[in-house]
């Protein structure tokens, strides 16, 4: 898999204020961004999991822990799909 690096600058005391290592902060940024892009429907759940660096199951668990729906289906979507099977 090809990767791209993006540099984000922030005040040097942020790590101290957050009481996190650089690695922990990077992972938190990745998972937060992945969840946000999933909520905005910019990424599928699979791509968001990939961005977060988590397995799909781990990412779905993270979504659940944050009260974020795993499916974006509406009641109308389900009703329309069920009509197709009749």
N, C-alpha and C positions, 0 to 999 in steps of 0.2 A: 504494500500500500504506500503510495506517495503521500508525503506530508508537507505541510506549509507551516512556517513559523511566523508568528505575529508578536511584536514586542509592544508591551504596554508599560508606560512609565507612570509611577505613582510615588508619593512621598516615602522616604526611606523609613519613617517611623511607623508605617502601616502594619508591617509584620509584627512589630512589638505591640502595637495597640490591639491587634487581633489575636496575639499570642499563638501564632501559627508559623510553621516553617514555610519556606518558599515553595516547597513541593506541595504542602497542604493547601496553600493559597491557590496555586495553579490548578489543582484538582477541583477545588471549590468553584473557581471561575469557570472551568470547563463544564462541570455539572450544572451550575446555575445557568450558563448560556444555553446548554442543551435543553434544559427544562423550559426556558423562556421561548426558544425557537420552536419547540414542540407545541407549547401552548398557543403560539401565534400561527400554528400550522404551516410554518416555513420548512420544517423537517418532519419526516415520518418518525415513528417511534424507533424504528431500526437505525435510521441515520442519527437520530438524537442520542441513542445509546452508544453508537460508534464514536460520536463527538465527545461524549462524556468519558469514554475510556472504560465503561462498564459493560458487562454482558447485558443482553436484552432483559433477562430476568431481574438482574440487579437494578437496572434502570427503571423497570416497571415497579419494583418494590420501592424505589426512591420516590417515584411519582405518587404512589399510594400513600407513603408516609407524609407527603406534602399535600395530601387531599387534591391531587391533580388527576382528573379522569384518564384512564388508560385508553379509552375508546372515545372517538369524537362523533360516534354515531348518534343521531337524534332518534326520537320515537318514530318520526315520519320515515326516516331511512329504513328502520327495521320493518315497519308496516309495508312500505313499498317493496322491499326485498322479499318479504313473505308472500306478497301477491304474485311475484314472479314464479314462485314454486308451485302455485296452484294449477 
